[in-house]
Amino acid sequence: MAEFFVENTENTPKTGPQIHKKDCRLIVATQPLHYLGSFSHVDAAIEKAKGRYHAISLCPKCLPEKTPTA
């Protein structure tokens, strides 16, 4: 199972904050993150993030296999 985080800001209102895996190299240490949880598939992390954010997107580096969701 992988651990997922989402940027804790709405700095990109059109696409929303990005979901990242825990070991993503694009996560900035000073960036506020919200822990989504440990899931066997990114779809579960997406559903949880949708409950908190109006729009979300996926990191192109650590989650390239999925298309962004709005």
PDB file of N, CA, C and O in Angstrom:
ATOM      1  N   MET A   1       0.845  -1.178   0.000  1.00  0.00           N
ATOM      2  CA  MET A   1       0.000   0.000   0.000  1.00  0.00           C
ATOM      3  C   MET A   1       0.888   1.237   0.000  1.00  0.00           C
ATOM      4  O   MET A   1       1.978   1.243   0.572  1.00  0.00           O
ATOM      5  N   ALA A   2       0.404   2.264  -0.644  1.00  0.00           N
ATOM      6  CA  ALA A   2       1.162   3.515  -0.740  1.00  0.00           C
ATOM      7  C   ALA A   2       0.499   4.583   0.113  1.00  0.00           C
ATOM      8  O   ALA A   2      -0.716   4.577   0.313  1.00  0.00           O
ATOM      9  N   GLU A   3       1.318   5.497   0.611  1.00  0.00           N
ATOM     10  CA  GLU A   3       0.800   6.628   1.375  1.00  0.00           C
ATOM     11  C   GLU A   3       0.688   7.819   0.432  1.00  0.00           C
ATOM     12  O   GLU A   3       1.577   8.068  -0.382  1.00  0.00           O
ATOM     13  N   PHE A   4      -0.420   8.554   0.552  1.00  0.00           N
ATOM     14  CA  PHE A   4      -0.695   9.674  -0.341  1.00  0.00           C
ATOM     15  C   PHE A   4      -0.882  10.962   0.446  1.00  0.00           C
ATOM     16  O   PHE A   4      -1.422  10.974   1.553  1.00  0.00           O
ATOM     17  N   PHE A   5      -0.417  12.044  -0.165  1.00  0.00           N
ATOM     18  CA  PHE A   5      -0.539  13.387   0.394  1.00  0.00           C
ATOM     19  C   PHE A   5      -1.115  14.302  -0.669  1.00  0.00           C
ATOM     20  O   PHE A   5      -0.997  14.030  -1.864  1.00  0.00           O
ATOM     21  N   VAL A   6      -1.736  15.382  -0.236  1.00  0.00           N
ATOM     22  CA  VAL A   6      -2.207  16.406  -1.167  1.00  0.00           C
ATOM     23  C   VAL A   6      -1.668  17.740  -0.670  1.00  0.00           C
ATOM     24  O   VAL A   6      -1.582  17.977   0.535  1.00  0.00           O
ATOM     25  N   GLU A   7      -1.306  18.606  -1.608  1.00  0.00           N
ATOM     26  CA  GLU A   7      -0.861  19.944  -1.233  1.00  0.00           C
ATOM     27  C   GLU A   7      -1.986  20.597  -0.447  1.00  0.00           C
ATOM     28  O   GLU A   7      -3.149  20.501  -0.837  1.00  0.00           O
ATOM     29  N   ASN A   8      -1.664  21.245   0.628  1.00  0.00           N
ATOM     30  CA  ASN A   8      -2.675  21.821   1.516  1.00  0.00           C
ATOM     31  C   ASN A   8      -2.986  23.270   1.150  1.00  0.00           C
ATOM     32  O   ASN A   8      -3.222  24.101   2.027  1.00  0.00           O
ATOM     33  N   THR A   9      -2.983  23.564  -0.136  1.00  0.00           N
ATOM     34  CA  THR A   9      -3.299  24.904  -0.611  1.00  0.00           C
ATOM     35  C   THR A   9      -4.124  24.807  -1.878  1.00  0.00           C
ATOM     36  O   THR A   9      -4.053  23.813  -2.601  1.00  0.00           O
ATOM     37  N   GLU A  10      -4.899  25.829  -2.141  1.00  0.00           N
ATOM     38  CA  GLU A  10      -5.659  25.928  -3.384  1.00  0.00           C
ATOM     39  C   GLU A  10      -4.966  26.937  -4.285  1.00  0.00           C
ATOM     40  O   GLU A  10      -5.613  27.844  -4.810  1.00  0.00           O
ATOM     41  N   ASN A  11      -3.667  26.792  -4.471  1.00  0.00           N
ATOM     42  CA  ASN A  11      -2.893  27.773  -5.229  1.00  0.00           C
ATOM     43  C   ASN A  11      -3.135  27.699  -6.728  1.00  0.00           C
ATOM     44  O   ASN A  11      -2.742  28.607  -7.459  1.00  0.00           O
ATOM     45  N   THR A  12      -3.764  26.652  -7.191  1.00  0.00           N
ATOM     46  CA  THR A  12      -4.096  26.529  -8.607  1.00  0.00           C
ATOM     47  C   THR A  12      -5.589  26.223  -8.716  1.00  0.00           C
ATOM     48  O   THR A  12      -5.972  25.060  -8.842  1.00  0.00           O
ATOM     49  N   PRO A  13      -6.430  27.250  -8.668  1.00  0.00           N
ATOM     50  CA  PRO A  13      -7.874  27.026  -8.592  1.00  0.00           C
ATOM     51  C   PRO A  13      -8.460  26.239  -9.768  1.00  0.00           C
ATOM     52  O   PRO A  13      -9.454  25.533  -9.598  1.00  0.00           O
ATOM     53  N   LYS A  14      -7.865  26.351 -10.942  1.00  0.00           N
ATOM     54  CA  LYS A  14      -8.409  25.647 -12.108  1.00  0.00           C
ATOM     55  C   LYS A  14      -8.203  24.136 -12.008  1.00  0.00           C
ATOM     56  O   LYS A  14      -9.127  23.366 -12.270  1.00  0.00           O
ATOM     57  N   THR A  15      -7.012  23.713 -11.634  1.00  0.00           N
ATOM     58  CA  THR A  15      -6.719  22.289 -11.547  1.00  0.00           C
ATOM     59  C   THR A  15      -6.695  21.784 -10.110  1.00  0.00           C
ATOM     60  O   THR A  15      -6.751  20.575  -9.886  1.00  0.00           O
ATOM     61  N   GLY A  16      -6.615  22.662  -9.157  1.00  0.00           N
ATOM     62  CA  GLY A  16      -6.588  22.270  -7.756  1.00  0.00           C
ATOM     63  C   GLY A  16      -5.214  21.789  -7.321  1.00  0.00           C
ATOM     64  O   GLY A  16      -4.296  21.688  -8.135  1.00  0.00           O
ATOM     65  N   PRO A  17      -5.080  21.493  -6.037  1.00  0.00           N
ATOM     66  CA  PRO A  17      -3.810  20.996  -5.520  1.00  0.00           C
ATOM     67  C   PRO A  17      -3.523  19.594  -6.035  1.00  0.00           C
ATOM     68  O   PRO A  17      -4.434  18.867  -6.431  1.00  0.00           O
ATOM     69  N   GLN A  18      -2.249  19.223  -6.027  1.00  0.00           N
ATOM     70  CA  GLN A  18      -1.835  17.925  -6.558  1.00  0.00           C
ATOM     71  C   GLN A  18      -1.750  16.867  -5.471  1.00  0.00           C
ATOM     72  O   GLN A  18      -1.367  17.145  -4.335  1.00  0.00           O
ATOM     73  N   ILE A  19      -2.117  15.648  -5.847  1.00  0.00           N
ATOM     74  CA  ILE A  19      -1.929  14.480  -5.000  1.00  0.00           C
ATOM     75  C   ILE A  19      -0.559  13.896  -5.331  1.00  0.00           C
ATOM     76  O   ILE A  19      -0.182  13.792  -6.498  1.00  0.00           O
ATOM     77  N   HIS A  20       0.178  13.517  -4.289  1.00  0.00           N
ATOM     78  CA  HIS A  20       1.515  12.935  -4.441  1.00  0.00           C
ATOM     79  C   HIS A  20       1.620  11.654  -3.625  1.00  0.00           C
ATOM     80  O   HIS A  20       0.924  11.492  -2.623  1.00  0.00           O
ATOM     81  N   LYS A  21       2.487  10.749  -4.054  1.00  0.00           N
ATOM     82  CA  LYS A  21       2.882   9.620  -3.217  1.00  0.00           C
ATOM     83  C   LYS A  21       3.906  10.124  -2.207  1.00  0.00           C
ATOM     84  O   LYS A  21       4.553  11.147  -2.429  1.00  0.00           O
ATOM     85  N   LYS A  22       4.049   9.414  -1.115  1.00  0.00           N
ATOM     86  CA  LYS A  22       4.939   9.827  -0.026  1.00  0.00           C
ATOM     87  C   LYS A  22       6.369  10.071  -0.485  1.00  0.00           C
ATOM     88  O   LYS A  22       7.009  11.015  -0.020  1.00  0.00           O
ATOM     89  N   ASP A  23       6.881   9.244  -1.385  1.00  0.00           N
ATOM     90  CA  ASP A  23       8.285   9.347  -1.788  1.00  0.00           C
ATOM     91  C   ASP A  23       8.511  10.229  -3.020  1.00  0.00           C
ATOM     92  O   ASP A  23       9.585  10.171  -3.618  1.00  0.00           O
ATOM     93  N   CYS A  24       7.539  11.032  -3.407  1.00  0.00           N
ATOM     94  CA  CYS A  24       7.664  11.876  -4.595  1.00  0.00           C
ATOM     95  C   CYS A  24       8.770  12.921  -4.432  1.00  0.00           C
ATOM     96  O   CYS A  24       8.868  13.585  -3.400  1.00  0.00           O
ATOM     97  N   ARG A  25       9.589  13.050  -5.458  1.00  0.00           N
ATOM     98  CA  ARG A  25      10.682  14.031  -5.418  1.00  0.00           C
ATOM     99  C   ARG A  25      10.193  15.462  -5.633  1.00  0.00           C
ATOM    100  O   ARG A  25      10.948  16.406  -5.398  1.00  0.00           O
ATOM    101  N   LEU A  26       8.954  15.642  -6.072  1.00  0.00           N
ATOM    102  CA  LEU A  26       8.427  16.990  -6.301  1.00  0.00           C
ATOM    103  C   LEU A  26       7.798  17.610  -5.056  1.00  0.00           C
ATOM    104  O   LEU A  26       7.435  18.786  -5.068  1.00  0.00           O
ATOM    105  N   ILE A  27       7.667  16.837  -3.989  1.00  0.00           N
ATOM    106  CA  ILE A  27       7.153  17.401  -2.739  1.00  0.00           C
ATOM    107  C   ILE A  27       8.228  18.297  -2.140  1.00  0.00           C
ATOM    108  O   ILE A  27       9.365  17.870  -1.939  1.00  0.00           O
ATOM    109  N   VAL A  28       7.864  19.519  -1.862  1.00  0.00           N
ATOM    110  CA  VAL A  28       8.790  20.482  -1.267  1.00  0.00           C
ATOM    111  C   VAL A  28       8.640  20.394   0.251  1.00  0.00           C
ATOM    112  O   VAL A  28       7.526  20.411   0.775  1.00  0.00           O
ATOM    113  N   ALA A  29       9.761  20.301   0.944  1.00  0.00           N
ATOM    114  CA  ALA A  29       9.742  20.112   2.404  1.00  0.00           C
ATOM    115  C   ALA A  29       8.990  21.225   3.131  1.00  0.00           C
ATOM    116  O   ALA A  29       8.381  20.976   4.172  1.00  0.00           O
ATOM    117  N   THR A  30       9.022  22.443   2.601  1.00  0.00           N
ATOM    118  CA  THR A  30       8.364  23.559   3.276  1.00  0.00           C
ATOM    119  C   THR A  30       6.908  23.718   2.853  1.00  0.00           C
ATOM    120  O   THR A  30       6.196  24.572   3.382  1.00  0.00           O
ATOM    121  N   GLN A  31       6.475  22.919   1.924  1.00  0.00           N
ATOM    122  CA  GLN A  31       5.106  23.003   1.416  1.00  0.00           C
ATOM    123  C   GLN A  31       4.151  22.319   2.394  1.00  0.00           C
ATOM    124  O   GLN A  31       4.408  21.194   2.822  1.00  0.00           O
ATOM    125  N   PRO A  32       3.038  22.997   2.755  1.00  0.00           N
ATOM    126  CA  PRO A  32       2.088  22.338   3.649  1.00  0.00           C
ATOM    127  C   PRO A  32       1.373  21.198   2.923  1.00  0.00           C
ATOM    128  O   PRO A  32       0.899  21.368   1.800  1.00  0.00           O
ATOM    129  N   LEU A  33       1.300  20.044   3.571  1.00  0.00           N
ATOM    130  CA  LEU A  33       0.668  18.865   2.989  1.00  0.00           C
ATOM    131  C   LEU A  33      -0.429  18.348   3.905  1.00  0.00           C
ATOM    132  O   LEU A  33      -0.380  18.532   5.121  1.00  0.00           O
ATOM    133  N   HIS A  34      -1.411  17.704   3.311  1.00  0.00           N
ATOM    134  CA  HIS A  34      -2.468  17.036   4.066  1.00  0.00           C
ATOM    135  C   HIS A  34      -2.340  15.542   3.790  1.00  0.00           C
ATOM    136  O   HIS A  34      -2.346  15.118   2.634  1.00  0.00           O
ATOM    137  N   TYR A  35      -2.226  14.756   4.835  1.00  0.00           N
ATOM    138  CA  TYR A  35      -2.092  13.300   4.705  1.00  0.00           C
ATOM    139  C   TYR A  35      -3.450  12.711   4.366  1.00  0.00           C
ATOM    140  O   TYR A  35      -4.403  12.860   5.132  1.00  0.00           O
ATOM    141  N   LEU A  36      -3.544  12.044   3.223  1.00  0.00           N
ATOM    142  CA  LEU A  36      -4.799  11.422   2.820  1.00  0.00           C
ATOM    143  C   LEU A  36      -4.960  10.026   3.419  1.00  0.00           C
ATOM    144  O   LEU A  36      -6.065   9.624   3.785  1.00  0.00           O
ATOM    145  N   GLY A  37      -3.852   9.291   3.518  1.00  0.00           N
ATOM    146  CA  GLY A  37      -3.909   7.959   4.077  1.00  0.00           C
ATOM    147  C   GLY A  37      -3.112   6.966   3.260  1.00  0.00           C
ATOM    148  O   GLY A  37      -2.443   7.328   2.292  1.00  0.00           O
ATOM    149  N   SER A  38      -3.191   5.715   3.661  1.00  0.00           N
ATOM    150  CA  SER A  38      -2.505   4.626   2.997  1.00  0.00           C
ATOM    151  C   SER A  38      -3.557   3.822   2.225  1.00  0.00           C
ATOM    152  O   SER A  38      -4.519   3.310   2.799  1.00  0.00           O
ATOM    153  N   PHE A  39      -3.347   3.728   0.914  1.00  0.00           N
ATOM    154  CA  PHE A  39      -4.327   3.072   0.050  1.00  0.00           C
ATOM    155  C   PHE A  39      -3.632   2.122  -0.909  1.00  0.00           C
ATOM    156  O   PHE A  39      -2.463   2.312  -1.247  1.00  0.00           O
ATOM    157  N   SER A  40      -4.353   1.103  -1.345  1.00  0.00           N
ATOM    158  CA  SER A  40      -3.792   0.161  -2.302  1.00  0.00           C
ATOM    159  C   SER A  40      -3.856   0.690  -3.735  1.00  0.00           C
ATOM    160  O   SER A  40      -3.152   0.196  -4.617  1.00  0.00           O
ATOM    161  N   HIS A  41      -4.702   1.693  -3.963  1.00  0.00           N
ATOM    162  CA  HIS A  41      -4.812   2.269  -5.300  1.00  0.00           C
ATOM    163  C   HIS A  41      -5.085   3.766  -5.188  1.00  0.00           C
ATOM    164  O   HIS A  41      -5.746   4.221  -4.254  1.00  0.00           O
ATOM    165  N   VAL A  42      -4.577   4.511  -6.136  1.00  0.00           N
ATOM    166  CA  VAL A  42      -4.718   5.968  -6.122  1.00  0.00           C
ATOM    167  C   VAL A  42      -6.178   6.402  -6.191  1.00  0.00           C
ATOM    168  O   VAL A  42      -6.510   7.490  -5.722  1.00  0.00           O
ATOM    169  N   ASP A  43      -7.048   5.591  -6.757  1.00  0.00           N
ATOM    170  CA  ASP A  43      -8.464   5.976  -6.848  1.00  0.00           C
ATOM    171  C   ASP A  43      -9.073   6.252  -5.474  1.00  0.00           C
ATOM    172  O   ASP A  43      -9.903   7.151  -5.337  1.00  0.00           O
ATOM    173  N   ALA A  44      -8.677   5.503  -4.476  1.00  0.00           N
ATOM    174  CA  ALA A  44      -9.184   5.727  -3.115  1.00  0.00           C
ATOM    175  C   ALA A  44      -8.679   7.054  -2.563  1.00  0.00           C
ATOM    176  O   ALA A  44      -9.417   7.758  -1.873  1.00  0.00           O
ATOM    177  N   ALA A  45      -7.443   7.397  -2.855  1.00  0.00           N
ATOM    178  CA  ALA A  45      -6.890   8.688  -2.424  1.00  0.00           C
ATOM    179  C   ALA A  45      -7.608   9.838  -3.129  1.00  0.00           C
ATOM    180  O   ALA A  45      -7.868  10.877  -2.521  1.00  0.00           O
ATOM    181  N   ILE A  46      -7.925   9.653  -4.394  1.00  0.00           N
ATOM    182  CA  ILE A  46      -8.656  10.676  -5.155  1.00  0.00           C
ATOM    183  C   ILE A  46     -10.029  10.918  -4.523  1.00  0.00           C
ATOM    184  O   ILE A  46     -10.432  12.065  -4.332  1.00  0.00           O
ATOM    185  N   GLU A  47     -10.728   9.861  -4.208  1.00  0.00           N
ATOM    186  CA  GLU A  47     -12.059   9.999  -3.605  1.00  0.00           C
ATOM    187  C   GLU A  47     -11.993  10.717  -2.260  1.00  0.00           C
ATOM    188  O   GLU A  47     -12.849  11.549  -1.957  1.00  0.00           O
ATOM    189  N   LYS A  48     -10.994  10.403  -1.463  1.00  0.00           N
ATOM    190  CA  LYS A  48     -10.857  11.085  -0.174  1.00  0.00           C
ATOM    191  C   LYS A  48     -10.543  12.561  -0.371  1.00  0.00           C
ATOM    192  O   LYS A  48     -11.093  13.407   0.334  1.00  0.00           O
ATOM    193  N   ALA A  49      -9.674  12.882  -1.312  1.00  0.00           N
ATOM    194  CA  ALA A  49      -9.314  14.285  -1.576  1.00  0.00           C
ATOM    195  C   ALA A  49     -10.505  15.074  -2.092  1.00  0.00           C
ATOM    196  O   ALA A  49     -10.640  16.258  -1.784  1.00  0.00           O
ATOM    197  N   LYS A  50     -11.363  14.446  -2.863  1.00  0.00           N
ATOM    198  CA  LYS A  50     -12.550  15.128  -3.391  1.00  0.00           C
ATOM    199  C   LYS A  50     -13.478  15.601  -2.276  1.00  0.00           C
ATOM    200  O   LYS A  50     -14.244  16.546  -2.464  1.00  0.00           O
ATOM    201  N   GLY A  51     -13.413  14.956  -1.134  1.00  0.00           N
ATOM    202  CA  GLY A  51     -14.223  15.379   0.000  1.00  0.00           C
ATOM    203  C   GLY A  51     -13.709  16.651   0.655  1.00  0.00           C
ATOM    204  O   GLY A  51     -14.428  17.283   1.429  1.00  0.00           O
ATOM    205  N   ARG A  52     -12.487  17.027   0.358  1.00  0.00           N
ATOM    206  CA  ARG A  52     -11.879  18.203   0.987  1.00  0.00           C
ATOM    207  C   ARG A  52     -11.645  19.349   0.012  1.00  0.00           C
ATOM    208  O   ARG A  52     -11.713  20.514   0.403  1.00  0.00           O
ATOM    209  N   TYR A  53     -11.373  19.037  -1.243  1.00  0.00           N
ATOM    210  CA  TYR A  53     -11.022  20.050  -2.232  1.00  0.00           C
ATOM    211  C   TYR A  53     -12.003  20.040  -3.392  1.00  0.00           C
ATOM    212  O   TYR A  53     -12.489  18.986  -3.802  1.00  0.00           O
ATOM    213  N   HIS A  54     -12.288  21.229  -3.918  1.00  0.00           N
ATOM    214  CA  HIS A  54     -13.213  21.350  -5.048  1.00  0.00           C
ATOM    215  C   HIS A  54     -12.651  20.680  -6.298  1.00  0.00           C
ATOM    216  O   HIS A  54     -13.354  19.937  -6.983  1.00  0.00           O
ATOM    217  N   ALA A  55     -11.401  20.946  -6.583  1.00  0.00           N
ATOM    218  CA  ALA A  55     -10.729  20.355  -7.743  1.00  0.00           C
ATOM    219  C   ALA A  55      -9.379  19.815  -7.288  1.00  0.00           C
ATOM    220  O   ALA A  55      -8.741  20.386  -6.404  1.00  0.00           O
ATOM    221  N   ILE A  56      -8.952  18.724  -7.888  1.00  0.00           N
ATOM    222  CA  ILE A  56      -7.641  18.155  -7.583  1.00  0.00           C
ATOM    223  C   ILE A  56      -6.972  17.729  -8.876  1.00  0.00           C
ATOM    224  O   ILE A  56      -7.624  17.550  -9.904  1.00  0.00           O
ATOM    225  N   SER A  57      -5.672  17.573  -8.805  1.00  0.00           N
ATOM    226  CA  SER A  57      -4.925  17.046  -9.943  1.00  0.00           C
ATOM    227  C   SER A  57      -3.907  16.056  -9.399  1.00  0.00           C
ATOM    228  O   SER A  57      -3.690  15.965  -8.191  1.00  0.00           O
ATOM    229  N   LEU A  58      -3.295  15.327 -10.301  1.00  0.00           N
ATOM    230  CA  LEU A  58      -2.319  14.318  -9.900  1.00  0.00           C
ATOM    231  C   LEU A  58      -0.929  14.724 -10.342  1.00  0.00           C
ATOM    232  O   LEU A  58      -0.742  15.285 -11.421  1.00  0.00           O
ATOM    233  N   CYS A  59       0.036  14.436  -9.501  1.00  0.00           N
ATOM    234  CA  CYS A  59       1.423  14.745  -9.815  1.00  0.00           C
ATOM    235  C   CYS A  59       1.847  13.984 -11.073  1.00  0.00           C
ATOM    236  O   CYS A  59       1.687  12.765 -11.138  1.00  0.00           O
ATOM    237  N   PRO A  60       2.380  14.682 -12.063  1.00  0.00           N
ATOM    238  CA  PRO A  60       2.816  14.005 -13.282  1.00  0.00           C
ATOM    239  C   PRO A  60       4.066  13.143 -13.080  1.00  0.00           C
ATOM    240  O   PRO A  60       4.365  12.284 -13.910  1.00  0.00           O
ATOM    241  N   LYS A  61       4.786  13.361 -12.000  1.00  0.00           N
ATOM    242  CA  LYS A  61       6.012  12.595 -11.731  1.00  0.00           C
ATOM    243  C   LYS A  61       5.721  11.266 -11.033  1.00  0.00           C
ATOM    244  O   LYS A  61       6.196  10.218 -11.470  1.00  0.00           O
ATOM    245  N   CYS A  62       4.951  11.306  -9.963  1.00  0.00           N
ATOM    246  CA  CYS A  62       4.746  10.077  -9.174  1.00  0.00           C
ATOM    247  C   CYS A  62       3.442   9.352  -9.504  1.00  0.00           C
ATOM    248  O   CYS A  62       3.267   8.196  -9.118  1.00  0.00           O
ATOM    249  N   LEU A  63       2.526  10.013 -10.213  1.00  0.00           N
ATOM    250  CA  LEU A  63       1.247   9.390 -10.581  1.00  0.00           C
ATOM    251  C   LEU A  63       0.939   9.604 -12.070  1.00  0.00           C
ATOM    252  O   LEU A  63      -0.163  10.033 -12.411  1.00  0.00           O
ATOM    253  N   PRO A  64       1.886   9.314 -12.949  1.00  0.00           N
ATOM    254  CA  PRO A  64       1.672   9.594 -14.378  1.00  0.00           C
ATOM    255  C   PRO A  64       0.684   8.642 -15.049  1.00  0.00           C
ATOM    256  O   PRO A  64       0.202   8.924 -16.146  1.00  0.00           O
ATOM    257  N   GLU A  65       0.380   7.517 -14.399  1.00  0.00           N
ATOM    258  CA  GLU A  65      -0.476   6.521 -15.029  1.00  0.00           C
ATOM    259  C   GLU A  65      -1.948   6.908 -15.020  1.00  0.00           C
ATOM    260  O   GLU A  65      -2.748   6.313 -15.741  1.00  0.00           O
ATOM    261  N   LYS A  66      -2.312   7.894 -14.216  1.00  0.00           N
ATOM    262  CA  LYS A  66      -3.705   8.333 -14.127  1.00  0.00           C
ATOM    263  C   LYS A  66      -3.848   9.698 -14.782  1.00  0.00           C
ATOM    264  O   LYS A  66      -2.905  10.488 -14.803  1.00  0.00           O
ATOM    265  N   THR A  67      -5.018   9.966 -15.308  1.00  0.00           N
ATOM    266  CA  THR A  67      -5.295  11.289 -15.854  1.00  0.00           C
ATOM    267  C   THR A  67      -5.818  12.167 -14.735  1.00  0.00           C
ATOM    268  O   THR A  67      -6.470  11.666 -13.819  1.00  0.00           O
ATOM    269  N   PRO A  68      -5.548  13.468 -14.784  1.00  0.00           N
ATOM    270  CA  PRO A  68      -6.038  14.372 -13.735  1.00  0.00           C
ATOM    271  C   PRO A  68      -7.556  14.351 -13.649  1.00  0.00           C
ATOM    272  O   PRO A  68      -8.255  14.159 -14.644  1.00  0.00           O
ATOM    273  N   THR A  69      -8.045  14.553 -12.430  1.00  0.00           N
ATOM    274  CA  THR A  69      -9.482  14.597 -12.209  1.00  0.00           C
ATOM    275  C   THR A  69      -9.879  15.967 -11.751  1.00  0.00           C
ATOM    276  O   THR A  69      -9.083  16.675 -11.133  1.00  0.00           O
ATOM    277  N   ALA A  70     -11.076  16.348 -12.038  1.00  0.00           N
ATOM    278  CA  ALA A  70     -11.565  17.664 -11.610  1.00  0.00           C
ATOM    279  C   ALA A  70     -12.707  17.495 -10.647  1.00  0.00           C
ATOM    280  O   ALA A  70     -13.261  18.484 -10.167  1.00  0.00           O
TER     281      ALA A  70
END
